[in-house]
Amino acid sequence: MLGFAVKTERDQLVKEAMVARGGTILQVEHERDLLCISVEKEALHDVLGVLRDDFGFGSLTTLCGMHFPGEELELSVVYHLHNMREGHRIRVKSRTAMDHPEFRTAVDLWPAANWMERETWDFFGIRFTGHPNLKRILNMEDFPAFPLRKDYPLEDPTRQDKDDSFFGR
């Protein structure tokens, strides 16, 4: 039906549960022992809820952003979830266009997502709708850019106190 192979019986159950609940899985991969699922942006929150409630992925260990310049869907969020009871891990990814960098918050599913979403906003400019306090966490509040995007300059072009002759320039 979805056109991807599954390696284990558990992966098959995850696939069937996502399809049954209308979650659109774009891709399933295996990286060593880690099941990696790519999900459409609109279905992301529902898929995360199913993984937490039906499959026991009660721990959000990582939430981060990624930037793929030049691609149609430039920005991405990545969630690493852990089922402590059974020792399973899963990675869930979703992508969005640069002109609409917004995902639904996961704070209602995992309170730990609060700081991780703030950090992702701070460094990548990805907004999380419904977040209770989405503001910069490490950069100054009036900082004009998102420093982990790959289009961010490595050096500050406005600095006047730097002598490039010391660096062979």
OpenMM code with the backbone's topology and positions (N, CA, C; nanometers):
from openmm import Vec3, app, unit

residues = "MET LEU GLY PHE ALA VAL LYS THR GLU ARG ASP GLN LEU VAL LYS GLU ALA MET VAL ALA ARG GLY GLY THR ILE LEU GLN VAL GLU HIS GLU ARG ASP LEU LEU CYS ILE SER VAL GLU LYS GLU ALA LEU HIS ASP VAL LEU GLY VAL LEU ARG ASP ASP PHE GLY PHE GLY SER LEU THR THR LEU CYS GLY MET HIS PHE PRO GLY GLU GLU LEU GLU LEU SER VAL VAL TYR HIS LEU HIS ASN MET ARG GLU GLY HIS ARG ILE ARG VAL LYS SER ARG THR ALA MET ASP HIS PRO GLU PHE ARG THR ALA VAL ASP LEU TRP PRO ALA ALA ASN TRP MET GLU ARG GLU THR TRP ASP PHE PHE GLY ILE ARG PHE THR GLY HIS PRO ASN LEU LYS ARG ILE LEU ASN MET GLU ASP PHE PRO ALA PHE PRO LEU ARG LYS ASP TYR PRO LEU GLU ASP PRO THR ARG GLN ASP LYS ASP ASP SER PHE PHE GLY ARG".split()
positions = [
    Vec3(0.0816, -0.1202, 0.0000),
    Vec3(0.0000, 0.0000, 0.0000),
    Vec3(0.0857, 0.1262, 0.0000),
    Vec3(0.1832, 0.1370, 0.0891),
    Vec3(0.2677, 0.2556, 0.0927),
    Vec3(0.3967, 0.2377, 0.0154),
    Vec3(0.4308, 0.1173, -0.0207),
    Vec3(0.5460, 0.0951, -0.1056),
    Vec3(0.6801, 0.0975, -0.0350),
    Vec3(0.6859, 0.0616, 0.0921),
    Vec3(0.8156, 0.0497, 0.1575),
    Vec3(0.8217, -0.0816, 0.2343),
    Vec3(0.9409, -0.1321, 0.2476),
    Vec3(0.9603, -0.2585, 0.3177),
    Vec3(0.9775, -0.2327, 0.4668),
    Vec3(0.9288, -0.3246, 0.5461),
    Vec3(0.9475, -0.3160, 0.6903),
    Vec3(1.0350, -0.4325, 0.7338),
    Vec3(1.1174, -0.4097, 0.8339),
    Vec3(1.2124, -0.5125, 0.8766),
    Vec3(1.1583, -0.6020, 0.9863),
    Vec3(1.0760, -0.5475, 1.0746),
    Vec3(1.0302, -0.6272, 1.1880),
    Vec3(0.8785, -0.6215, 1.1983),
    Vec3(0.8270, -0.7099, 1.2798),
    Vec3(0.6830, -0.7134, 1.3039),
    Vec3(0.6364, -0.5837, 1.3700),
    Vec3(0.7182, -0.5297, 1.4585),
    Vec3(0.6842, -0.4028, 1.5259),
    Vec3(0.6752, -0.2893, 1.4247),
    Vec3(0.7676, -0.2850, 1.3293),
    Vec3(0.7638, -0.1826, 1.2264),
    Vec3(0.6340, -0.1934, 1.1448),
    Vec3(0.5907, -0.3160, 1.1201),
    Vec3(0.4661, -0.3373, 1.0479),
    Vec3(0.3485, -0.2830, 1.1283),
    Vec3(0.3490, -0.3048, 1.2601),
    Vec3(0.2424, -0.2525, 1.3453),
    Vec3(0.2405, -0.0998, 1.3436),
    Vec3(0.3586, -0.0382, 1.3512),
    Vec3(0.3679, 0.1078, 1.3459),
    Vec3(0.3103, 0.1575, 1.2139),
    Vec3(0.3495, 0.0948, 1.1051),
    Vec3(0.3002, 0.1346, 0.9732),
    Vec3(0.1473, 0.1249, 0.9664),
    Vec3(0.0918, 0.0144, 1.0099),
    Vec3(-0.0531, -0.0055, 1.0032),
    Vec3(-0.1270, 0.0945, 1.0918),
    Vec3(-0.0729, 0.1226, 1.2089),
    Vec3(-0.1375, 0.2180, 1.2998),
    Vec3(-0.1385, 0.3576, 1.2401),
    Vec3(-0.0298, 0.3967, 1.1777),
    Vec3(-0.0227, 0.5301, 1.1172),
    Vec3(-0.1221, 0.5423, 1.0020),
    Vec3(-0.1295, 0.4400, 0.9195),
    Vec3(-0.2215, 0.4424, 0.8055),
    Vec3(-0.3659, 0.4438, 0.8542),
    Vec3(-0.3967, 0.3630, 0.9561),
    Vec3(-0.5333, 0.3539, 1.0080),
    Vec3(-0.5808, 0.4871, 1.0647),
    Vec3(-0.4912, 0.5655, 1.1195),
    Vec3(-0.5295, 0.6930, 1.1803),
    Vec3(-0.5137, 0.8106, 1.0846),
    Vec3(-0.4859, 0.7819, 0.9597),
    Vec3(-0.4787, 0.8886, 0.8603),
    Vec3(-0.3453, 0.9606, 0.8557),
    Vec3(-0.2486, 0.9169, 0.9339),
    Vec3(-0.1166, 0.9789, 0.9297),
    Vec3(-0.0437, 0.9396, 0.8026),
    Vec3(0.0035, 1.0360, 0.7310),
    Vec3(0.0685, 1.0078, 0.6052),
    Vec3(0.2179, 0.9872, 0.6275),
    Vec3(0.2616, 0.8649, 0.6077),
    Vec3(0.4027, 0.8326, 0.6176),
    Vec3(0.4626, 0.8443, 0.4792),
    Vec3(0.5631, 0.9282, 0.4660),
    Vec3(0.6264, 0.9486, 0.3373),
    Vec3(0.7379, 0.8484, 0.3117),
    Vec3(0.8075, 0.8087, 0.4184),
    Vec3(0.9215, 0.7200, 0.4014),
    Vec3(0.9527, 0.6507, 0.5326),
    Vec3(0.9977, 0.5268, 0.5232),
    Vec3(1.0446, 0.4525, 0.6393),
    Vec3(1.1830, 0.3990, 0.6065),
    Vec3(1.2776, 0.4224, 0.6962),
    Vec3(1.4147, 0.3756, 0.6769),
    Vec3(1.4627, 0.3098, 0.8052),
    Vec3(1.5701, 0.2344, 0.7927),
    Vec3(1.6381, 0.1798, 0.9086),
    Vec3(1.7817, 0.2269, 0.9056),
    Vec3(1.8256, 0.2868, 1.0150),
    Vec3(1.9657, 0.3225, 1.0306),
    Vec3(2.0143, 0.2465, 1.1526),
    Vec3(2.0844, 0.1384, 1.1249),
    Vec3(2.1268, 0.0429, 1.2264),
    Vec3(2.0034, -0.0109, 1.2982),
    Vec3(1.9873, 0.0140, 1.4270),
    Vec3(1.8707, -0.0373, 1.4982),
    Vec3(1.7612, 0.0673, 1.5148),
    Vec3(1.7723, 0.1797, 1.4458),
    Vec3(1.6793, 0.2905, 1.4636),
    Vec3(1.5809, 0.2992, 1.3470),
    Vec3(1.4525, 0.2887, 1.3784),
    Vec3(1.3487, 0.3060, 1.2783),
    Vec3(1.3289, 0.4552, 1.2563),
    Vec3(1.3332, 0.5004, 1.1313),
    Vec3(1.3216, 0.6422, 1.0971),
    Vec3(1.2014, 0.6610, 1.0065),
    Vec3(1.1097, 0.7475, 1.0480),
    Vec3(0.9865, 0.7722, 0.9733),
    Vec3(0.9815, 0.9184, 0.9313),
    Vec3(0.9523, 0.9414, 0.8042),
    Vec3(0.9267, 1.0770, 0.7547),
    Vec3(0.7763, 1.0932, 0.7382),
    Vec3(0.7235, 1.2041, 0.7917),
    Vec3(0.5793, 1.2250, 0.7994),
    Vec3(0.5446, 1.3601, 0.7392),
    Vec3(0.4282, 1.3689, 0.6769),
    Vec3(0.3804, 1.4990, 0.6281),
    Vec3(0.3580, 1.5927, 0.7454),
    Vec3(0.3839, 1.7181, 0.7211),
    Vec3(0.3756, 1.8215, 0.8251),
    Vec3(0.2388, 1.8235, 0.8941),
    Vec3(0.1332, 1.8143, 0.8175),
    Vec3(-0.0025, 1.8236, 0.8728),
    Vec3(-0.0363, 1.7065, 0.9640),
    Vec3(0.0274, 1.5918, 0.9433),
    Vec3(-0.0034, 1.4727, 1.0227),
    Vec3(0.0949, 1.4514, 1.1371),
    Vec3(0.1962, 1.5354, 1.1484),
    Vec3(0.3044, 1.5129, 1.2437),
    Vec3(0.2550, 1.5002, 1.3880),
    Vec3(0.1767, 1.5939, 1.4337),
    Vec3(0.1315, 1.5921, 1.5739),
    Vec3(0.0495, 1.4672, 1.6033),
    Vec3(-0.0374, 1.4289, 1.5109),
    Vec3(-0.1190, 1.3084, 1.5305),
    Vec3(-0.0325, 1.1829, 1.5357),
    Vec3(0.0666, 1.1747, 1.4492),
    Vec3(0.1572, 1.0599, 1.4483),
    Vec3(0.2348, 1.0537, 1.5793),
    Vec3(0.2839, 1.1674, 1.6268),
    Vec3(0.3553, 1.1692, 1.7546),
    Vec3(0.2653, 1.1233, 1.8686),
    Vec3(0.1395, 1.1658, 1.8666),
    Vec3(0.0444, 1.1237, 1.9695),
    Vec3(0.0185, 0.9744, 1.9675),
    Vec3(0.0068, 0.9167, 1.8487),
    Vec3(-0.0140, 0.7721, 1.8359),
    Vec3(0.1080, 0.6963, 1.8868),
    Vec3(0.2252, 0.7436, 1.8521),
    Vec3(0.3474, 0.6774, 1.8984),
    Vec3(0.3572, 0.6820, 2.0511),
    Vec3(0.3174, 0.7931, 2.1116),
    Vec3(0.3217, 0.8042, 2.2572),
    Vec3(0.2145, 0.7172, 2.3219),
    Vec3(0.0903, 0.7309, 2.2760),
    Vec3(-0.0227, 0.6664, 2.3435),
    Vec3(-0.0364, 0.5176, 2.3127),
    Vec3(-0.0161, 0.4784, 2.1873),
    Vec3(-0.0402, 0.3401, 2.1469),
    Vec3(0.0851, 0.2527, 2.1471),
    Vec3(0.2012, 0.3136, 2.1352),
    Vec3(0.3235, 0.2356, 2.1240),
    Vec3(0.4221, 0.2593, 2.2375),
    Vec3(0.3850, 0.3393, 2.3363),
    Vec3(0.4653, 0.3534, 2.4560),
    Vec3(0.5899, 0.4392, 2.4435),
    Vec3(0.5973, 0.5235, 2.3402),
    Vec3(0.7122, 0.6117, 2.3268),
    Vec3(0.6900, 0.7339, 2.4161),
    Vec3(0.7091, 0.7116, 2.5447),
    Vec3(0.6783, 0.8131, 2.6445),
    Vec3(0.7871, 0.9162, 2.6679),
    Vec3(0.9046, 0.8953, 2.6098),
    Vec3(1.0149, 0.9885, 2.6323),
    Vec3(1.0560, 1.0552, 2.5017),
    Vec3(1.0555, 1.1863, 2.5046),
    Vec3(1.1104, 1.2650, 2.3946),
    Vec3(1.2549, 1.2945, 2.4337),
    Vec3(1.3498, 1.2336, 2.3633),
    Vec3(1.4898, 1.2538, 2.4000),
    Vec3(1.5542, 1.3685, 2.3243),
    Vec3(1.5101, 1.3940, 2.2027),
    Vec3(1.5672, 1.5024, 2.1225),
    Vec3(1.4616, 1.5600, 2.0303),
    Vec3(1.4644, 1.6919, 2.0171),
    Vec3(1.3861, 1.7625, 1.9167),
    Vec3(1.4794, 1.8690, 1.8618),
    Vec3(1.5014, 1.8691, 1.7334),
    Vec3(1.5926, 1.9684, 1.6769),
    Vec3(1.5484, 2.0074, 1.5370),
    Vec3(1.6066, 2.1139, 1.4879),
    Vec3(1.5803, 2.1603, 1.3529),
    Vec3(1.6942, 2.1236, 1.2601),
    Vec3(1.6649, 2.1306, 1.1304),
    Vec3(1.7663, 2.1087, 1.0272),
    Vec3(1.7369, 2.2029, 0.9118),
    Vec3(1.8405, 2.2375, 0.8368),
    Vec3(1.8262, 2.3280, 0.7229),
    Vec3(1.8897, 2.2642, 0.6003),
    Vec3(1.8132, 2.2581, 0.4929),
    Vec3(1.8587, 2.2023, 0.3655),
    Vec3(1.8443, 2.3105, 0.2583),
    Vec3(1.9418, 2.4016, 0.2471),
    Vec3(1.9278, 2.5128, 0.1523),
    Vec3(1.9191, 2.4641, 0.0084),
    Vec3(1.8360, 2.5326, -0.0674),
    Vec3(1.8208, 2.5004, -0.2082),
    Vec3(1.7162, 2.3948, -0.2378),
    Vec3(1.6657, 2.3267, -0.1371),
    Vec3(1.5613, 2.2263, -0.1594),
    Vec3(1.4245, 2.2905, -0.1419),
    Vec3(1.3243, 2.2288, -0.1993),
    Vec3(1.1885, 2.2846, -0.1922),
    Vec3(1.1403, 2.2952, -0.0478),
    Vec3(1.1600, 2.1898, 0.0292),
    Vec3(1.1247, 2.1901, 0.1712),
    Vec3(1.2544, 2.2066, 0.2492),
    Vec3(1.2896, 2.3313, 0.2765),
    Vec3(1.4221, 2.3642, 0.3308),
    Vec3(1.4397, 2.3345, 0.4779),
    Vec3(1.3354, 2.3487, 0.5561),
    Vec3(1.3473, 2.3330, 0.7012),
    Vec3(1.2835, 2.2023, 0.7465),
    Vec3(1.3412, 2.1467, 0.8510),
    Vec3(1.2946, 2.0179, 0.9001),
    Vec3(1.3000, 2.0160, 1.0526),
    Vec3(1.2101, 1.9388, 1.1128),
    Vec3(1.2206, 1.9083, 1.2548),
    Vec3(1.2395, 1.7576, 1.2682),
    Vec3(1.3175, 1.7196, 1.3688),
    Vec3(1.3481, 1.5788, 1.3934),
    Vec3(1.3200, 1.5500, 1.5401),
    Vec3(1.2435, 1.4451, 1.5644),
    Vec3(1.2106, 1.4014, 1.6997),
    Vec3(1.2708, 1.2637, 1.7210),
    Vec3(1.3402, 1.2433, 1.8320),
    Vec3(1.3865, 1.1110, 1.8724),
    Vec3(1.3048, 1.0709, 1.9935),
    Vec3(1.2364, 0.9578, 1.9823),
    Vec3(1.1493, 0.9090, 2.0881),
    Vec3(1.2034, 0.7776, 2.1418),
    Vec3(1.1734, 0.7502, 2.2678),
    Vec3(1.2246, 0.6293, 2.3322),
    Vec3(1.1131, 0.5618, 2.4106),
    Vec3(1.0964, 0.4334, 2.3873),
    Vec3(1.0074, 0.3504, 2.4666),
    Vec3(1.0969, 0.2815, 2.5693),
    Vec3(1.1008, 0.3351, 2.6892),
    Vec3(1.1912, 0.2853, 2.7935),
    Vec3(1.1584, 0.1419, 2.8348),
    Vec3(1.0321, 0.1096, 2.8402),
    Vec3(0.9903, -0.0231, 2.8875),
    Vec3(1.0410, -0.1339, 2.7966),
    Vec3(1.0311, -0.1119, 2.6640),
    Vec3(1.0710, -0.2162, 2.5693),
    Vec3(1.2082, -0.1905, 2.5061),
    Vec3(1.2655, -0.0751, 2.5331),
    Vec3(1.3976, -0.0449, 2.4796),
    Vec3(1.3988, -0.0097, 2.3322),
    Vec3(1.2884, 0.0414, 2.2801),
    Vec3(1.2808, 0.0789, 2.1385),
    Vec3(1.3025, 0.2285, 2.1226),
    Vec3(1.3646, 0.2647, 2.0112),
    Vec3(1.3825, 0.4057, 1.9754),
    Vec3(1.3275, 0.4268, 1.8352),
    Vec3(1.2861, 0.5500, 1.8088),
    Vec3(1.2350, 0.5837, 1.6771),
    Vec3(1.2677, 0.7301, 1.6469),
    Vec3(1.2928, 0.7585, 1.5219),
    Vec3(1.3162, 0.8965, 1.4775),
    Vec3(1.2010, 0.9340, 1.3850),
    Vec3(1.1424, 1.0505, 1.4107),
    Vec3(1.0326, 1.1014, 1.3288),
    Vec3(1.0764, 1.2348, 1.2707),
    Vec3(1.0658, 1.2477, 1.1382),
    Vec3(1.1094, 1.3699, 1.0697),
    Vec3(0.9932, 1.4278, 0.9899),
    Vec3(0.9957, 1.5595, 0.9774),
    Vec3(0.8978, 1.6279, 0.8929),
    Vec3(0.9621, 1.7542, 0.8388),
    Vec3(0.9220, 1.7922, 0.7168),
    Vec3(0.9837, 1.9078, 0.6523),
    Vec3(0.8793, 2.0110, 0.6123),
    Vec3(0.9271, 2.1351, 0.5952),
    Vec3(0.8397, 2.2451, 0.5559),
    Vec3(0.9166, 2.3435, 0.4697),
    Vec3(0.8420, 2.4261, 0.3993),
    Vec3(0.9035, 2.5281, 0.3144),
    Vec3(0.9501, 2.6461, 0.3994),
    Vec3(1.0484, 2.7176, 0.3480),
    Vec3(1.1058, 2.8322, 0.4191),
    Vec3(1.0030, 2.9446, 0.4376),
    Vec3(0.9074, 2.9574, 0.3463),
    Vec3(0.8098, 3.0659, 0.3575),
    Vec3(0.6989, 3.0365, 0.4590),
    Vec3(0.6956, 2.9168, 0.5143),
    Vec3(0.5969, 2.8821, 0.6176),
    Vec3(0.6626, 2.7904, 0.7214),
    Vec3(0.7598, 2.8428, 0.7980),
    Vec3(0.8352, 2.7591, 0.8920),
    Vec3(0.7606, 2.7382, 1.0230),
    Vec3(0.6578, 2.6545, 1.0197),
    Vec3(0.5704, 2.6429, 1.1350),
    Vec3(0.5239, 2.4992, 1.1518),
    Vec3(0.5291, 2.4511, 1.2745),
    Vec3(0.4781, 2.3196, 1.3106),
    Vec3(0.3942, 2.3351, 1.4366),
    Vec3(0.3067, 2.2398, 1.4616),
    Vec3(0.2278, 2.2401, 1.5849),
    Vec3(0.3164, 2.1959, 1.7009),
    Vec3(0.3000, 2.2573, 1.8150),
    Vec3(0.3825, 2.2256, 1.9314),
    Vec3(0.3584, 2.0826, 1.9804),
    Vec3(0.4613, 2.0261, 2.0410),
    Vec3(0.4497, 1.8942, 2.1030),
    Vec3(0.4544, 1.9048, 2.2550),
    Vec3(0.4451, 2.0276, 2.3069),
    Vec3(0.4493, 2.0482, 2.4521),
    Vec3(0.3311, 1.9788, 2.5195),
    Vec3(0.2175, 1.9703, 2.4510),
    Vec3(0.1023, 1.9018, 2.5090),
    Vec3(0.1244, 1.7501, 2.5185),
    Vec3(0.2157, 1.6964, 2.4378),
    Vec3(0.2473, 1.5538, 2.4432),
    Vec3(0.3625, 1.5252, 2.5395),
    Vec3(0.4677, 1.6064, 2.5316),
    Vec3(0.5850, 1.5925, 2.6176),
    Vec3(0.6218, 1.7312, 2.6682),
    Vec3(0.6055, 1.7601, 2.7944),
    Vec3(0.6446, 1.8914, 2.8465),
    Vec3(0.7916, 1.9263, 2.8210),
    Vec3(0.8761, 1.8253, 2.8070),
    Vec3(1.0186, 1.8494, 2.7787),
    Vec3(1.0395, 1.9176, 2.6440),
    Vec3(0.9410, 1.9130, 2.5564),
    Vec3(0.9526, 1.9772, 2.4250),
    Vec3(0.9596, 2.1294, 2.4378),
    Vec3(0.9193, 2.1831, 2.5515),
    Vec3(0.9172, 2.3277, 2.5713),
    Vec3(1.0517, 2.3912, 2.5376),
    Vec3(1.1559, 2.3511, 2.6056),
    Vec3(1.2875, 2.4124, 2.5847),
    Vec3(1.3452, 2.3747, 2.4486),
    Vec3(1.3210, 2.2530, 2.4054),
    Vec3(1.3740, 2.2095, 2.2756),
    Vec3(1.3113, 2.2892, 2.1611),
    Vec3(1.1823, 2.3171, 2.1707),
    Vec3(1.1170, 2.3983, 2.0678),
    Vec3(1.1656, 2.5420, 2.0730),
    Vec3(1.1888, 2.5937, 2.1920),
    Vec3(1.2430, 2.7300, 2.2027),
    Vec3(1.3817, 2.7382, 2.1400),
    Vec3(1.4638, 2.6378, 2.1630),
    Vec3(1.5974, 2.6347, 2.1040),
    Vec3(1.5893, 2.6245, 1.9515),
    Vec3(1.4980, 2.5420, 1.9014),
    Vec3(1.4807, 2.5275, 1.7567),
    Vec3(1.4323, 2.6582, 1.6954),
    Vec3(1.3430, 2.7288, 1.7628),
    Vec3(1.2996, 2.8606, 1.7174),
    Vec3(1.4178, 2.9571, 1.7152),
    Vec3(1.4941, 2.9571, 1.8220),
    Vec3(1.6052, 3.0495, 1.8392),
    Vec3(1.7122, 3.0320, 1.7307),
    Vec3(1.7439, 2.9097, 1.6953),
    Vec3(1.8548, 2.8854, 1.6032),
    Vec3(1.8143, 2.8611, 1.4588),
    Vec3(1.6897, 2.8169, 1.4341),
    Vec3(1.6468, 2.7874, 1.2973),
    Vec3(1.5296, 2.8727, 1.2503),
    Vec3(1.4603, 2.9400, 1.3416),
    Vec3(1.3454, 3.0208, 1.3030),
    Vec3(1.2205, 2.9398, 1.2747),
    Vec3(1.2136, 2.8195, 1.3273),
    Vec3(1.0949, 2.7355, 1.3093),
    Vec3(0.9998, 2.7650, 1.4246),
    Vec3(0.8795, 2.8129, 1.3919),
    Vec3(0.7797, 2.8461, 1.4932),
    Vec3(0.6971, 2.7223, 1.5286),
    Vec3(0.6515, 2.7183, 1.6520),
    Vec3(0.5678, 2.6085, 1.6999),
    Vec3(0.4372, 2.6675, 1.7500),
    Vec3(0.3311, 2.6508, 1.6710),
    Vec3(0.2017, 2.7080, 1.7082),
    Vec3(0.1475, 2.6377, 1.8323),
    Vec3(0.0947, 2.7168, 1.9221),
    Vec3(0.0407, 2.6639, 2.0464),
    Vec3(0.1428, 2.6535, 2.1572),
    Vec3(0.2657, 2.6908, 2.1302),
    Vec3(0.3698, 2.6857, 2.2343),
    Vec3(0.3382, 2.7897, 2.3417),
    Vec3(0.3523, 2.7553, 2.4697),
    Vec3(0.3130, 2.8484, 2.5762),
    Vec3(0.4054, 2.9694, 2.5937),
    Vec3(0.5300, 2.9626, 2.5466),
    Vec3(0.6224, 3.0740, 2.5706),
    Vec3(0.7351, 3.0713, 2.4667),
    Vec3(0.7001, 3.0837, 2.3409),
    Vec3(0.7997, 3.0722, 2.2341),
    Vec3(0.8770, 3.2026, 2.2208),
    Vec3(0.9927, 3.2054, 2.2849),
    Vec3(1.0822, 3.3199, 2.2721),
    Vec3(1.2247, 3.2674, 2.2744),
    Vec3(1.3169, 3.3531, 2.2358),
    Vec3(1.4566, 3.3101, 2.2277),
    Vec3(1.5052, 3.2613, 2.3635),
    Vec3(1.5931, 3.1621, 2.3575),
    Vec3(1.6385, 3.1006, 2.4814),
    Vec3(1.7874, 3.1238, 2.5050),
    Vec3(1.8671, 3.1359, 2.3988),
    Vec3(2.0113, 3.1554, 2.4146),
    Vec3(2.0613, 3.2841, 2.3491),
    Vec3(2.0016, 3.3233, 2.2386),
    Vec3(2.0403, 3.4484, 2.1728),
    Vec3(1.9641, 3.5650, 2.2333),
    Vec3(2.0125, 3.6861, 2.2071),
    Vec3(1.9418, 3.8051, 2.2544),
    Vec3(1.8040, 3.8124, 2.1883),
    Vec3(1.7086, 3.8658, 2.2600),
    Vec3(1.5711, 3.8716, 2.2096),
    Vec3(1.5604, 3.9478, 2.0776),
    Vec3(1.6434, 4.0502, 2.0574),
    Vec3(1.6352, 4.1302, 1.9351),
    Vec3(1.7349, 4.0852, 1.8288),
    Vec3(1.7926, 3.9669, 1.8443),
    Vec3(1.8877, 3.9145, 1.7464),
    Vec3(1.8164, 3.8973, 1.6130),
    Vec3(1.8725, 3.9504, 1.5029),
    Vec3(1.7983, 3.9562, 1.3765),
    Vec3(1.8050, 3.8317, 1.2894),
    Vec3(1.8769, 3.7266, 1.3295),
    Vec3(1.8964, 3.6128, 1.2399),
    Vec3(1.8827, 3.4811, 1.3156),
    Vec3(1.8988, 3.3723, 1.2414),
    Vec3(1.8910, 3.2381, 1.2978),
    Vec3(2.0232, 3.1678, 1.2674),
    Vec3(2.1152, 3.1618, 1.3641),
    Vec3(2.2538, 3.1260, 1.3372),
    Vec3(2.2833, 2.9822, 1.2961),
    Vec3(2.1920, 2.8883, 1.3101),
    Vec3(2.2218, 2.7522, 1.2655),
    Vec3(2.1695, 2.7229, 1.1254),
    Vec3(2.1063, 2.8188, 1.0639),
    Vec3(2.0731, 2.8032, 0.9219),
    Vec3(2.2022, 2.8136, 0.8410),
    Vec3(2.2092, 2.7384, 0.7368),
    Vec3(2.3328, 2.7347, 0.6583),
    Vec3(2.3564, 2.8605, 0.5767),
    Vec3(2.2569, 2.9479, 0.5685),
    Vec3(2.2774, 3.0743, 0.4973),
    Vec3(2.3268, 3.1853, 0.5907),
    Vec3(2.3488, 3.1538, 0.7171),
    Vec3(2.3998, 3.2509, 0.8133),
    Vec3(2.5499, 3.2688, 0.7900),
    Vec3(2.5988, 3.3931, 0.7791),
    Vec3(2.7421, 3.4136, 0.7522),
    Vec3(2.8291, 3.3665, 0.8691),
    Vec3(2.9424, 3.3080, 0.8360),
    Vec3(3.0329, 3.2589, 0.9403),
    Vec3(3.0987, 3.3721, 1.0176),
    Vec3(3.1182, 3.4850, 0.9524),
    Vec3(3.1781, 3.6004, 1.0184),
    Vec3(3.0824, 3.7177, 1.0113),
    Vec3(3.0908, 3.8031, 1.1089),
    Vec3(3.0071, 3.9229, 1.1131),
    Vec3(3.0638, 4.0270, 1.0171),
    Vec3(2.9937, 4.0571, 0.9073),
    Vec3(3.0471, 4.1522, 0.8094),
    Vec3(3.0468, 4.2969, 0.8586),
    Vec3(2.9826, 4.3237, 0.9706),
    Vec3(2.9744, 4.4615, 1.0197),
    Vec3(3.0842, 4.4960, 1.1193),
    Vec3(3.1665, 4.3998, 1.1572),
    Vec3(3.2725, 4.4271, 1.2568),
    Vec3(3.3745, 4.5249, 1.2013),
    Vec3(3.4089, 4.6248, 1.2816),
    Vec3(3.5092, 4.7239, 1.2445),
    Vec3(3.6402, 4.7037, 1.3202),
    Vec3(3.6383, 4.6233, 1.4249),
    Vec3(3.7548, 4.6081, 1.5122),
    Vec3(3.8481, 4.4949, 1.4702),
    Vec3(3.8232, 4.4327, 1.3563),
    Vec3(3.9014, 4.3180, 1.3142),
    Vec3(4.0019, 4.3587, 1.2074),
    Vec3(4.1252, 4.3153, 1.2206),
    Vec3(4.2295, 4.3443, 1.1220),
    Vec3(4.2552, 4.2159, 1.0428),
    Vec3(4.2047, 4.2111, 0.9186),
    Vec3(4.2172, 4.0913, 0.8357),
    Vec3(4.3603, 4.0612, 0.7950),
    Vec3(4.4522, 4.1563, 0.8085),
    Vec3(4.5902, 4.1301, 0.7686),
    Vec3(4.6550, 4.0221, 0.8538),
    Vec3(4.6027, 4.0000, 0.9740),
    Vec3(4.6562, 3.8950, 1.0602),
    Vec3(4.6113, 3.7555, 1.0146),
    Vec3(4.5130, 3.7512, 0.9268),
    Vec3(4.4572, 3.6228, 0.8834),
    Vec3(4.4885, 3.5938, 0.7366),
    Vec3(4.5846, 3.6649, 0.6801),
    Vec3(4.6251, 3.6400, 0.5421),
    Vec3(4.5261, 3.6898, 0.4397),
    Vec3(4.4486, 3.7905, 0.4768),
    Vec3(4.3475, 3.8442, 0.3835),
    Vec3(4.3847, 3.9828, 0.3407),
] * unit.nanometer
topology = app.Topology()
chain = topology.addChain("A")
for resn in residues:
    res = topology.addResidue(resn, chain)
    for name in ("N", "CA", "C"):
        topology.addAtom(name, app.Element.getBySymbol(name[0]), res)
